[in-house]
């Protein structure tokens, strides 16, 4: 098996290759379009995540470009970490790269003593939904509409990190 590409913290210089990875991922789905104006955080991705107390990890593709990405940002009012920018180039899917990126975010969440992880995912990204469920995320009731160029509807997923206490015996 081929070794996974190295994972590192994002840099602001990752802007263009990260946008290219996301645009290519969107292009796999009907009527899912990448428009720069809808992703201002991608102009300076490392700075954007750091300004919100978060981190963005990048896996460099051999020969250039980005093989995968995953970001985590604290949501203090919910004692949670929100995952975003979860993308893996098709050439690296099924090889463990997404799990390795997720492990970085999980360590970040555990280090911050957050009670859970959460994310929103386009309703069209069914392969991603299966991955999230495999990691222990559960889909919550309800959807949200983004009113973006792709007319995106998203599902909400959550994963507890701190075991819930059992009820006291009667």
CNS distance restraints for C-alpha pairs under 8 A (distance, minus, plus):
assign (resid   4 and name CA) (resid  95 and name CA) 7.51 0.50 0.50
assign (resid   4 and name CA) (resid  96 and name CA) 7.51 0.50 0.50
assign (resid   4 and name CA) (resid  97 and name CA) 6.31 0.50 0.50
assign (resid   5 and name CA) (resid  59 and name CA) 5.75 0.50 0.50
assign (resid   5 and name CA) (resid  60 and name CA) 5.91 0.50 0.50
assign (resid   5 and name CA) (resid  61 and name CA) 6.23 0.50 0.50
assign (resid   5 and name CA) (resid  62 and name CA) 7.07 0.50 0.50
assign (resid   5 and name CA) (resid  67 and name CA) 7.46 0.50 0.50
assign (resid   5 and name CA) (resid  97 and name CA) 7.77 0.50 0.50
assign (resid   6 and name CA) (resid  59 and name CA) 5.51 0.50 0.50
assign (resid   6 and name CA) (resid  60 and name CA) 6.28 0.50 0.50
assign (resid   7 and name CA) (resid  57 and name CA) 6.48 0.50 0.50
assign (resid   7 and name CA) (resid  58 and name CA) 5.51 0.50 0.50
assign (resid   7 and name CA) (resid  59 and name CA) 4.36 0.50 0.50
assign (resid   7 and name CA) (resid  60 and name CA) 6.88 0.50 0.50
assign (resid   7 and name CA) (resid 101 and name CA) 7.31 0.50 0.50
assign (resid   8 and name CA) (resid  57 and name CA) 5.58 0.50 0.50
assign (resid   8 and name CA) (resid  58 and name CA) 5.43 0.50 0.50
assign (resid   8 and name CA) (resid  59 and name CA) 6.42 0.50 0.50
assign (resid   9 and name CA) (resid  46 and name CA) 7.78 0.50 0.50
assign (resid   9 and name CA) (resid  55 and name CA) 7.17 0.50 0.50
assign (resid   9 and name CA) (resid  56 and name CA) 5.96 0.50 0.50
assign (resid   9 and name CA) (resid  57 and name CA) 4.58 0.50 0.50
assign (resid   9 and name CA) (resid  58 and name CA) 6.04 0.50 0.50
assign (resid  10 and name CA) (resid  14 and name CA) 6.59 0.50 0.50
assign (resid  10 and name CA) (resid  45 and name CA) 6.94 0.50 0.50
assign (resid  10 and name CA) (resid  46 and name CA) 5.30 0.50 0.50
assign (resid  10 and name CA) (resid  55 and name CA) 7.77 0.50 0.50
assign (resid  10 and name CA) (resid  56 and name CA) 5.42 0.50 0.50
assign (resid  10 and name CA) (resid  57 and name CA) 5.26 0.50 0.50
assign (resid  10 and name CA) (resid  58 and name CA) 5.49 0.50 0.50
assign (resid  11 and name CA) (resid  15 and name CA) 7.92 0.50 0.50
assign (resid  11 and name CA) (resid  44 and name CA) 7.72 0.50 0.50
assign (resid  11 and name CA) (resid  45 and name CA) 6.71 0.50 0.50
assign (resid  11 and name CA) (resid  46 and name CA) 4.97 0.50 0.50
assign (resid  11 and name CA) (resid  47 and name CA) 7.86 0.50 0.50
assign (resid  12 and name CA) (resid  43 and name CA) 7.25 0.50 0.50
assign (resid  12 and name CA) (resid  44 and name CA) 4.49 0.50 0.50
assign (resid  12 and name CA) (resid  45 and name CA) 5.23 0.50 0.50
assign (resid  12 and name CA) (resid  46 and name CA) 5.09 0.50 0.50
assign (resid  12 and name CA) (resid  47 and name CA) 6.60 0.50 0.50
assign (resid  13 and name CA) (resid  44 and name CA) 7.38 0.50 0.50
assign (resid  14 and name CA) (resid  18 and name CA) 5.75 0.50 0.50
assign (resid  14 and name CA) (resid  44 and name CA) 7.96 0.50 0.50
assign (resid  14 and name CA) (resid  45 and name CA) 7.18 0.50 0.50
assign (resid  15 and name CA) (resid  19 and name CA) 6.15 0.50 0.50
assign (resid  15 and name CA) (resid  42 and name CA) 5.40 0.50 0.50
assign (resid  15 and name CA) (resid  43 and name CA) 5.44 0.50 0.50
assign (resid  15 and name CA) (resid  44 and name CA) 6.18 0.50 0.50
assign (resid  15 and name CA) (resid  45 and name CA) 6.27 0.50 0.50
assign (resid  16 and name CA) (resid  20 and name CA) 6.18 0.50 0.50
assign (resid  16 and name CA) (resid  42 and name CA) 8.00 0.50 0.50
assign (resid  16 and name CA) (resid  43 and name CA) 7.93 0.50 0.50
assign (resid  17 and name CA) (resid  21 and name CA) 6.28 0.50 0.50
assign (resid  17 and name CA) (resid  65 and name CA) 5.48 0.50 0.50
assign (resid  17 and name CA) (resid  66 and name CA) 6.08 0.50 0.50
assign (resid  18 and name CA) (resid  22 and name CA) 6.31 0.50 0.50
assign (resid  18 and name CA) (resid  42 and name CA) 7.53 0.50 0.50
assign (resid  18 and name CA) (resid  65 and name CA) 7.84 0.50 0.50
assign (resid  18 and name CA) (resid  66 and name CA) 6.37 0.50 0.50
assign (resid  18 and name CA) (resid  69 and name CA) 7.76 0.50 0.50
assign (resid  19 and name CA) (resid  23 and name CA) 5.98 0.50 0.50
assign (resid  19 and name CA) (resid  42 and name CA) 6.86 0.50 0.50
assign (resid  20 and name CA) (resid  24 and name CA) 6.07 0.50 0.50
assign (resid  21 and name CA) (resid  25 and name CA) 6.22 0.50 0.50
assign (resid  21 and name CA) (resid  66 and name CA) 6.62 0.50 0.50
assign (resid  21 and name CA) (resid  67 and name CA) 7.65 0.50 0.50
assign (resid  21 and name CA) (resid  68 and name CA) 7.68 0.50 0.50
assign (resid  21 and name CA) (resid  87 and name CA) 7.24 0.50 0.50
assign (resid  21 and name CA) (resid  88 and name CA) 7.67 0.50 0.50
assign (resid  21 and name CA) (resid  89 and name CA) 6.75 0.50 0.50
assign (resid  22 and name CA) (resid  26 and name CA) 6.17 0.50 0.50
assign (resid  22 and name CA) (resid  34 and name CA) 7.39 0.50 0.50
assign (resid  22 and name CA) (resid  85 and name CA) 7.94 0.50 0.50
assign (resid  22 and name CA) (resid  87 and name CA) 6.66 0.50 0.50
assign (resid  23 and name CA) (resid  27 and name CA) 6.15 0.50 0.50
assign (resid  23 and name CA) (resid  33 and name CA) 7.13 0.50 0.50
assign (resid  23 and name CA) (resid  34 and name CA) 5.14 0.50 0.50
assign (resid  24 and name CA) (resid  28 and name CA) 6.82 0.50 0.50
assign (resid  25 and name CA) (resid  29 and name CA) 7.78 0.50 0.50
assign (resid  25 and name CA) (resid  87 and name CA) 7.13 0.50 0.50
assign (resid  25 and name CA) (resid  88 and name CA) 7.96 0.50 0.50
assign (resid  25 and name CA) (resid  89 and name CA) 7.41 0.50 0.50
assign (resid  26 and name CA) (resid  32 and name CA) 5.29 0.50 0.50
assign (resid  26 and name CA) (resid  33 and name CA) 5.97 0.50 0.50
assign (resid  26 and name CA) (resid  34 and name CA) 6.58 0.50 0.50
assign (resid  27 and name CA) (resid  32 and name CA) 6.26 0.50 0.50
assign (resid  27 and name CA) (resid  33 and name CA) 6.65 0.50 0.50
assign (resid  28 and name CA) (resid  32 and name CA) 7.93 0.50 0.50
assign (resid  29 and name CA) (resid 124 and name CA) 7.02 0.50 0.50
assign (resid  29 and name CA) (resid 125 and name CA) 7.87 0.50 0.50
assign (resid  31 and name CA) (resid 150 and name CA) 5.86 0.50 0.50
assign (resid  32 and name CA) (resid 150 and name CA) 5.04 0.50 0.50
assign (resid  32 and name CA) (resid 152 and name CA) 7.89 0.50 0.50
assign (resid  33 and name CA) (resid 149 and name CA) 6.83 0.50 0.50
assign (resid  33 and name CA) (resid 150 and name CA) 5.67 0.50 0.50
assign (resid  34 and name CA) (resid  38 and name CA) 7.89 0.50 0.50
assign (resid  35 and name CA) (resid  39 and name CA) 7.24 0.50 0.50
assign (resid  35 and name CA) (resid 149 and name CA) 7.60 0.50 0.50
assign (resid  36 and name CA) (resid  40 and name CA) 6.78 0.50 0.50
assign (resid  38 and name CA) (resid 148 and name CA) 7.45 0.50 0.50
assign (resid  39 and name CA) (resid  43 and name CA) 7.86 0.50 0.50
assign (resid  41 and name CA) (resid  45 and name CA) 5.53 0.50 0.50
assign (resid  41 and name CA) (resid  48 and name CA) 5.57 0.50 0.50
assign (resid  41 and name CA) (resid  49 and name CA) 7.94 0.50 0.50
assign (resid  42 and name CA) (resid  48 and name CA) 7.81 0.50 0.50
assign (resid  44 and name CA) (resid  48 and name CA) 5.97 0.50 0.50
assign (resid  45 and name CA) (resid  49 and name CA) 6.24 0.50 0.50
assign (resid  45 and name CA) (resid  56 and name CA) 7.54 0.50 0.50
assign (resid  46 and name CA) (resid  50 and name CA) 6.10 0.50 0.50
assign (resid  46 and name CA) (resid  55 and name CA) 7.28 0.50 0.50
assign (resid  46 and name CA) (resid  56 and name CA) 6.57 0.50 0.50
assign (resid  47 and name CA) (resid  51 and name CA) 6.00 0.50 0.50
assign (resid  48 and name CA) (resid  52 and name CA) 6.81 0.50 0.50
assign (resid  49 and name CA) (resid  53 and name CA) 6.43 0.50 0.50
assign (resid  49 and name CA) (resid  54 and name CA) 4.80 0.50 0.50
assign (resid  49 and name CA) (resid  55 and name CA) 5.42 0.50 0.50
assign (resid  49 and name CA) (resid  56 and name CA) 6.44 0.50 0.50
assign (resid  49 and name CA) (resid  71 and name CA) 7.67 0.50 0.50
assign (resid  49 and name CA) (resid  72 and name CA) 7.95 0.50 0.50
assign (resid  49 and name CA) (resid  73 and name CA) 6.93 0.50 0.50
assign (resid  50 and name CA) (resid  54 and name CA) 5.17 0.50 0.50
assign (resid  50 and name CA) (resid  55 and name CA) 6.12 0.50 0.50
assign (resid  52 and name CA) (resid  73 and name CA) 6.57 0.50 0.50
assign (resid  52 and name CA) (resid  74 and name CA) 7.39 0.50 0.50
assign (resid  53 and name CA) (resid  73 and name CA) 6.31 0.50 0.50
assign (resid  53 and name CA) (resid  74 and name CA) 6.49 0.50 0.50
assign (resid  54 and name CA) (resid  71 and name CA) 7.28 0.50 0.50
assign (resid  54 and name CA) (resid  72 and name CA) 5.41 0.50 0.50
assign (resid  54 and name CA) (resid  73 and name CA) 4.08 0.50 0.50
assign (resid  54 and name CA) (resid  74 and name CA) 6.20 0.50 0.50
assign (resid  55 and name CA) (resid  71 and name CA) 5.64 0.50 0.50
assign (resid  55 and name CA) (resid  72 and name CA) 5.49 0.50 0.50
assign (resid  55 and name CA) (resid  73 and name CA) 6.59 0.50 0.50
assign (resid  56 and name CA) (resid  69 and name CA) 7.14 0.50 0.50
assign (resid  56 and name CA) (resid  70 and name CA) 5.78 0.50 0.50
assign (resid  56 and name CA) (resid  71 and name CA) 4.01 0.50 0.50
assign (resid  56 and name CA) (resid  72 and name CA) 6.37 0.50 0.50
assign (resid  57 and name CA) (resid  69 and name CA) 5.56 0.50 0.50
assign (resid  57 and name CA) (resid  70 and name CA) 5.42 0.50 0.50
assign (resid  57 and name CA) (resid  71 and name CA) 6.09 0.50 0.50
assign (resid  57 and name CA) (resid 101 and name CA) 6.92 0.50 0.50
assign (resid  57 and name CA) (resid 104 and name CA) 7.69 0.50 0.50
assign (resid  58 and name CA) (resid  66 and name CA) 6.84 0.50 0.50
assign (resid  58 and name CA) (resid  67 and name CA) 7.64 0.50 0.50
assign (resid  58 and name CA) (resid  68 and name CA) 5.85 0.50 0.50
assign (resid  58 and name CA) (resid  69 and name CA) 4.60 0.50 0.50
assign (resid  58 and name CA) (resid  70 and name CA) 6.89 0.50 0.50
assign (resid  58 and name CA) (resid 101 and name CA) 7.99 0.50 0.50
assign (resid  59 and name CA) (resid  66 and name CA) 5.89 0.50 0.50
assign (resid  59 and name CA) (resid  67 and name CA) 5.33 0.50 0.50
assign (resid  59 and name CA) (resid  68 and name CA) 5.00 0.50 0.50
assign (resid  59 and name CA) (resid  69 and name CA) 6.26 0.50 0.50
assign (resid  60 and name CA) (resid  64 and name CA) 6.79 0.50 0.50
assign (resid  60 and name CA) (resid  65 and name CA) 6.23 0.50 0.50
assign (resid  60 and name CA) (resid  66 and name CA) 4.60 0.50 0.50
assign (resid  60 and name CA) (resid  67 and name CA) 5.42 0.50 0.50
assign (resid  60 and name CA) (resid  68 and name CA) 7.21 0.50 0.50
assign (resid  61 and name CA) (resid  65 and name CA) 5.35 0.50 0.50
assign (resid  61 and name CA) (resid  66 and name CA) 4.90 0.50 0.50
assign (resid  61 and name CA) (resid  67 and name CA) 4.50 0.50 0.50
assign (resid  61 and name CA) (resid  68 and name CA) 7.91 0.50 0.50
assign (resid  66 and name CA) (resid  89 and name CA) 7.68 0.50 0.50
assign (resid  67 and name CA) (resid  88 and name CA) 5.76 0.50 0.50
assign (resid  67 and name CA) (resid  89 and name CA) 5.12 0.50 0.50
assign (resid  67 and name CA) (resid  92 and name CA) 6.77 0.50 0.50
assign (resid  68 and name CA) (resid  86 and name CA) 7.50 0.50 0.50
assign (resid  68 and name CA) (resid  87 and name CA) 5.38 0.50 0.50
assign (resid  68 and name CA) (resid  88 and name CA) 4.10 0.50 0.50
assign (resid  68 and name CA) (resid  89 and name CA) 6.05 0.50 0.50
assign (resid  68 and name CA) (resid  97 and name CA) 7.31 0.50 0.50
assign (resid  68 and name CA) (resid  98 and name CA) 7.29 0.50 0.50
assign (resid  68 and name CA) (resid 101 and name CA) 7.89 0.50 0.50
assign (resid  69 and name CA) (resid  85 and name CA) 6.09 0.50 0.50
assign (resid  69 and name CA) (resid  86 and name CA) 5.56 0.50 0.50
assign (resid  69 and name CA) (resid  87 and name CA) 5.36 0.50 0.50
assign (resid  69 and name CA) (resid  88 and name CA) 6.54 0.50 0.50
assign (resid  69 and name CA) (resid 101 and name CA) 7.03 0.50 0.50
assign (resid  70 and name CA) (resid  83 and name CA) 6.99 0.50 0.50
assign (resid  70 and name CA) (resid  84 and name CA) 6.15 0.50 0.50
assign (resid  70 and name CA) (resid  85 and name CA) 5.02 0.50 0.50
assign (resid  70 and name CA) (resid  86 and name CA) 4.42 0.50 0.50
assign (resid  70 and name CA) (resid  87 and name CA) 6.72 0.50 0.50
assign (resid  70 and name CA) (resid 101 and name CA) 6.10 0.50 0.50
assign (resid  70 and name CA) (resid 102 and name CA) 7.08 0.50 0.50
assign (resid  70 and name CA) (resid 105 and name CA) 7.62 0.50 0.50
assign (resid  71 and name CA) (resid  83 and name CA) 5.51 0.50 0.50
assign (resid  71 and name CA) (resid  84 and name CA) 5.00 0.50 0.50
assign (resid  71 and name CA) (resid  85 and name CA) 5.60 0.50 0.50
assign (resid  71 and name CA) (resid  86 and name CA) 6.90 0.50 0.50
assign (resid  71 and name CA) (resid 105 and name CA) 7.14 0.50 0.50
assign (resid  72 and name CA) (resid  81 and name CA) 6.06 0.50 0.50
assign (resid  72 and name CA) (resid  82 and name CA) 5.49 0.50 0.50
assign (resid  72 and name CA) (resid  83 and name CA) 4.60 0.50 0.50
assign (resid  72 and name CA) (resid  84 and name CA) 6.30 0.50 0.50
assign (resid  72 and name CA) (resid 105 and name CA) 5.89 0.50 0.50
assign (resid  72 and name CA) (resid 108 and name CA) 7.76 0.50 0.50
assign (resid  73 and name CA) (resid  81 and name CA) 5.37 0.50 0.50
assign (resid  73 and name CA) (resid  82 and name CA) 5.21 0.50 0.50
assign (resid  73 and name CA) (resid  83 and name CA) 6.61 0.50 0.50
assign (resid  73 and name CA) (resid  84 and name CA) 7.96 0.50 0.50
assign (resid  74 and name CA) (resid  79 and name CA) 7.66 0.50 0.50
assign (resid  74 and name CA) (resid  80 and name CA) 6.04 0.50 0.50
assign (resid  74 and name CA) (resid  81 and name CA) 4.37 0.50 0.50
assign (resid  74 and name CA) (resid  82 and name CA) 6.22 0.50 0.50
assign (resid  75 and name CA) (resid  79 and name CA) 6.11 0.50 0.50
assign (resid  75 and name CA) (resid  80 and name CA) 5.15 0.50 0.50
assign (resid  75 and name CA) (resid  81 and name CA) 5.53 0.50 0.50
assign (resid  75 and name CA) (resid  82 and name CA) 6.56 0.50 0.50
assign (resid  76 and name CA) (resid  80 and name CA) 6.26 0.50 0.50
assign (resid  76 and name CA) (resid  81 and name CA) 7.93 0.50 0.50
assign (resid  79 and name CA) (resid 114 and name CA) 5.26 0.50 0.50
assign (resid  79 and name CA) (resid 115 and name CA) 5.67 0.50 0.50
assign (resid  79 and name CA) (resid 116 and name CA) 6.86 0.50 0.50
assign (resid  80 and name CA) (resid 109 and name CA) 7.75 0.50 0.50
assign (resid  80 and name CA) (resid 114 and name CA) 5.23 0.50 0.50
assign (resid  80 and name CA) (resid 115 and name CA) 5.80 0.50 0.50
assign (resid  80 and name CA) (resid 116 and name CA) 4.78 0.50 0.50
assign (resid  80 and name CA) (resid 117 and name CA) 5.29 0.50 0.50
assign (resid  80 and name CA) (resid 118 and name CA) 6.82 0.50 0.50
assign (resid  81 and name CA) (resid 109 and name CA) 6.17 0.50 0.50
assign (resid  81 and name CA) (resid 114 and name CA) 6.76 0.50 0.50
assign (resid  81 and name CA) (resid 116 and name CA) 6.54 0.50 0.50
assign (resid  81 and name CA) (resid 117 and name CA) 4.78 0.50 0.50
assign (resid  81 and name CA) (resid 118 and name CA) 6.21 0.50 0.50
assign (resid  82 and name CA) (resid 117 and name CA) 5.77 0.50 0.50
assign (resid  82 and name CA) (resid 118 and name CA) 4.79 0.50 0.50
assign (resid  82 and name CA) (resid 119 and name CA) 5.34 0.50 0.50
assign (resid  83 and name CA) (resid 105 and name CA) 7.76 0.50 0.50
assign (resid  83 and name CA) (resid 117 and name CA) 7.15 0.50 0.50
assign (resid  83 and name CA) (resid 118 and name CA) 6.21 0.50 0.50
assign (resid  83 and name CA) (resid 119 and name CA) 5.12 0.50 0.50
assign (resid  83 and name CA) (resid 120 and name CA) 7.97 0.50 0.50
assign (resid  84 and name CA) (resid 119 and name CA) 6.67 0.50 0.50
assign (resid  84 and name CA) (resid 120 and name CA) 7.79 0.50 0.50
assign (resid  86 and name CA) (resid  98 and name CA) 7.95 0.50 0.50
assign (resid  87 and name CA) (resid  98 and name CA) 7.90 0.50 0.50
assign (resid  88 and name CA) (resid  92 and name CA) 6.49 0.50 0.50
assign (resid  88 and name CA) (resid  93 and name CA) 6.31 0.50 0.50
assign (resid  88 and name CA) (resid  97 and name CA) 7.54 0.50 0.50
assign (resid  88 and name CA) (resid  98 and name CA) 6.66 0.50 0.50
assign (resid  89 and name CA) (resid  93 and name CA) 6.62 0.50 0.50
assign (resid  92 and name CA) (resid  96 and name CA) 7.86 0.50 0.50
assign (resid  92 and name CA) (resid  97 and name CA) 6.60 0.50 0.50
assign (resid  93 and name CA) (resid  97 and name CA) 7.00 0.50 0.50
assign (resid  93 and name CA) (resid  98 and name CA) 7.39 0.50 0.50
assign (resid  96 and name CA) (resid 100 and name CA) 6.22 0.50 0.50
assign (resid  97 and name CA) (resid 101 and name CA) 6.22 0.50 0.50
assign (resid  98 and name CA) (resid 102 and name CA) 6.05 0.50 0.50
assign (resid  99 and name CA) (resid 103 and name CA) 6.11 0.50 0.50
assign (resid 100 and name CA) (resid 104 and name CA) 6.73 0.50 0.50
assign (resid 101 and name CA) (resid 105 and name CA) 6.77 0.50 0.50
assign (resid 102 and name CA) (resid 106 and name CA) 6.08 0.50 0.50
assign (resid 103 and name CA) (resid 107 and name CA) 6.13 0.50 0.50
assign (resid 104 and name CA) (resid 108 and name CA) 6.28 0.50 0.50
assign (resid 105 and name CA) (resid 109 and name CA) 6.17 0.50 0.50
assign (resid 106 and name CA) (resid 110 and name CA) 6.07 0.50 0.50
assign (resid 107 and name CA) (resid 111 and name CA) 5.93 0.50 0.50
assign (resid 108 and name CA) (resid 112 and name CA) 6.36 0.50 0.50
assign (resid 109 and name CA) (resid 113 and name CA) 6.27 0.50 0.50
assign (resid 109 and name CA) (resid 114 and name CA) 5.47 0.50 0.50
assign (resid 109 and name CA) (resid 116 and name CA) 7.83 0.50 0.50
assign (resid 109 and name CA) (resid 117 and name CA) 7.49 0.50 0.50
assign (resid 110 and name CA) (resid 114 and name CA) 6.11 0.50 0.50
assign (resid 110 and name CA) (resid 161 and name CA) 7.69 0.50 0.50
assign (resid 114 and name CA) (resid 161 and name CA) 7.21 0.50 0.50
assign (resid 114 and name CA) (resid 162 and name CA) 7.91 0.50 0.50
assign (resid 115 and name CA) (resid 160 and name CA) 6.09 0.50 0.50
assign (resid 115 and name CA) (resid 161 and name CA) 5.13 0.50 0.50
assign (resid 115 and name CA) (resid 162 and name CA) 5.21 0.50 0.50
assign (resid 116 and name CA) (resid 158 and name CA) 6.96 0.50 0.50
assign (resid 116 and name CA) (resid 159 and name CA) 5.47 0.50 0.50
assign (resid 116 and name CA) (resid 160 and name CA) 4.23 0.50 0.50
assign (resid 116 and name CA) (resid 161 and name CA) 4.73 0.50 0.50
assign (resid 116 and name CA) (resid 162 and name CA) 6.97 0.50 0.50
assign (resid 117 and name CA) (resid 158 and name CA) 5.69 0.50 0.50
assign (resid 117 and name CA) (resid 159 and name CA) 5.12 0.50 0.50
assign (resid 117 and name CA) (resid 160 and name CA) 6.45 0.50 0.50
assign (resid 117 and name CA) (resid 161 and name CA) 7.09 0.50 0.50
assign (resid 118 and name CA) (resid 137 and name CA) 7.89 0.50 0.50
assign (resid 118 and name CA) (resid 156 and name CA) 7.37 0.50 0.50
assign (resid 118 and name CA) (resid 157 and name CA) 5.54 0.50 0.50
assign (resid 118 and name CA) (resid 158 and name CA) 4.25 0.50 0.50
assign (resid 118 and name CA) (resid 159 and name CA) 6.24 0.50 0.50
assign (resid 119 and name CA) (resid 156 and name CA) 5.97 0.50 0.50
assign (resid 119 and name CA) (resid 157 and name CA) 5.32 0.50 0.50
assign (resid 119 and name CA) (resid 158 and name CA) 6.56 0.50 0.50
assign (resid 120 and name CA) (resid 154 and name CA) 5.85 0.50 0.50
assign (resid 120 and name CA) (resid 155 and name CA) 5.52 0.50 0.50
assign (resid 120 and name CA) (resid 156 and name CA) 4.60 0.50 0.50
assign (resid 120 and name CA) (resid 157 and name CA) 6.20 0.50 0.50
assign (resid 121 and name CA) (resid 125 and name CA) 6.87 0.50 0.50
assign (resid 121 and name CA) (resid 128 and name CA) 7.92 0.50 0.50
assign (resid 121 and name CA) (resid 129 and name CA) 7.55 0.50 0.50
assign (resid 121 and name CA) (resid 154 and name CA) 5.01 0.50 0.50
assign (resid 121 and name CA) (resid 155 and name CA) 5.34 0.50 0.50
assign (resid 121 and name CA) (resid 156 and name CA) 6.64 0.50 0.50
assign (resid 121 and name CA) (resid 157 and name CA) 7.81 0.50 0.50
assign (resid 122 and name CA) (resid 152 and name CA) 6.31 0.50 0.50
assign (resid 122 and name CA) (resid 153 and name CA) 5.78 0.50 0.50
assign (resid 122 and name CA) (resid 154 and name CA) 4.26 0.50 0.50
assign (resid 122 and name CA) (resid 155 and name CA) 6.38 0.50 0.50
assign (resid 123 and name CA) (resid 152 and name CA) 7.64 0.50 0.50
assign (resid 123 and name CA) (resid 153 and name CA) 5.82 0.50 0.50
assign (resid 123 and name CA) (resid 154 and name CA) 5.08 0.50 0.50
assign (resid 123 and name CA) (resid 155 and name CA) 5.90 0.50 0.50
assign (resid 125 and name CA) (resid 129 and name CA) 6.47 0.50 0.50
assign (resid 126 and name CA) (resid 130 and name CA) 6.43 0.50 0.50
assign (resid 127 and name CA) (resid 131 and name CA) 6.48 0.50 0.50
assign (resid 128 and name CA) (resid 132 and name CA) 6.21 0.50 0.50
assign (resid 129 and name CA) (resid 133 and name CA) 6.18 0.50 0.50
assign (resid 130 and name CA) (resid 134 and name CA) 6.14 0.50 0.50
assign (resid 131 and name CA) (resid 135 and name CA) 6.44 0.50 0.50
assign (resid 132 and name CA) (resid 136 and name CA) 6.58 0.50 0.50
assign (resid 132 and name CA) (resid 137 and name CA) 5.36 0.50 0.50
assign (resid 132 and name CA) (resid 138 and name CA) 7.79 0.50 0.50
assign (resid 132 and name CA) (resid 157 and name CA) 7.87 0.50 0.50
assign (resid 133 and name CA) (resid 137 and name CA) 4.73 0.50 0.50
assign (resid 133 and name CA) (resid 138 and name CA) 6.00 0.50 0.50
assign (resid 133 and name CA) (resid 139 and name CA) 8.00 0.50 0.50
assign (resid 136 and name CA) (resid 159 and name CA) 6.01 0.50 0.50
assign (resid 137 and name CA) (resid 157 and name CA) 5.80 0.50 0.50
assign (resid 137 and name CA) (resid 158 and name CA) 5.13 0.50 0.50
assign (resid 137 and name CA) (resid 159 and name CA) 4.39 0.50 0.50
assign (resid 137 and name CA) (resid 160 and name CA) 7.89 0.50 0.50
assign (resid 138 and name CA) (resid 157 and name CA) 5.30 0.50 0.50
assign (resid 138 and name CA) (resid 158 and name CA) 5.48 0.50 0.50
assign (resid 138 and name CA) (resid 159 and name CA) 6.34 0.50 0.50
assign (resid 139 and name CA) (resid 155 and name CA) 6.89 0.50 0.50
assign (resid 139 and name CA) (resid 156 and name CA) 5.74 0.50 0.50
assign (resid 139 and name CA) (resid 157 and name CA) 4.33 0.50 0.50
assign (resid 139 and name CA) (resid 158 and name CA) 6.55 0.50 0.50
assign (resid 140 and name CA) (resid 155 and name CA) 7.42 0.50 0.50
assign (resid 140 and name CA) (resid 156 and name CA) 5.49 0.50 0.50
assign (resid 140 and name CA) (resid 157 and name CA) 5.70 0.50 0.50
assign (resid 140 and name CA) (resid 158 and name CA) 7.03 0.50 0.50
assign (resid 141 and name CA) (resid 156 and name CA) 7.48 0.50 0.50
assign (resid 142 and name CA) (resid 155 and name CA) 6.94 0.50 0.50
assign (resid 142 and name CA) (resid 156 and name CA) 7.27 0.50 0.50
assign (resid 143 and name CA) (resid 153 and name CA) 6.51 0.50 0.50
assign (resid 143 and name CA) (resid 154 and name CA) 5.44 0.50 0.50
assign (resid 143 and name CA) (resid 155 and name CA) 4.96 0.50 0.50
assign (resid 143 and name CA) (resid 156 and name CA) 6.59 0.50 0.50
assign (resid 144 and name CA) (resid 153 and name CA) 5.57 0.50 0.50
assign (resid 144 and name CA) (resid 154 and name CA) 5.29 0.50 0.50
assign (resid 144 and name CA) (resid 155 and name CA) 6.88 0.50 0.50
assign (resid 145 and name CA) (resid 151 and name CA) 7.32 0.50 0.50
assign (resid 145 and name CA) (resid 152 and name CA) 5.88 0.50 0.50
assign (resid 145 and name CA) (resid 153 and name CA) 4.50 0.50 0.50
assign (resid 145 and name CA) (resid 154 and name CA) 6.46 0.50 0.50
assign (resid 146 and name CA) (resid 151 and name CA) 6.66 0.50 0.50
assign (resid 146 and name CA) (resid 152 and name CA) 5.47 0.50 0.50
assign (resid 146 and name CA) (resid 153 and name CA) 6.34 0.50 0.50
assign (resid 146 and name CA) (resid 154 and name CA) 7.80 0.50 0.50
assign (resid 147 and name CA) (resid 151 and name CA) 5.32 0.50 0.50
assign (resid 147 and name CA) (resid 152 and name CA) 6.57 0.50 0.50
assign (resid 148 and name CA) (resid 152 and name CA) 6.32 0.50 0.50
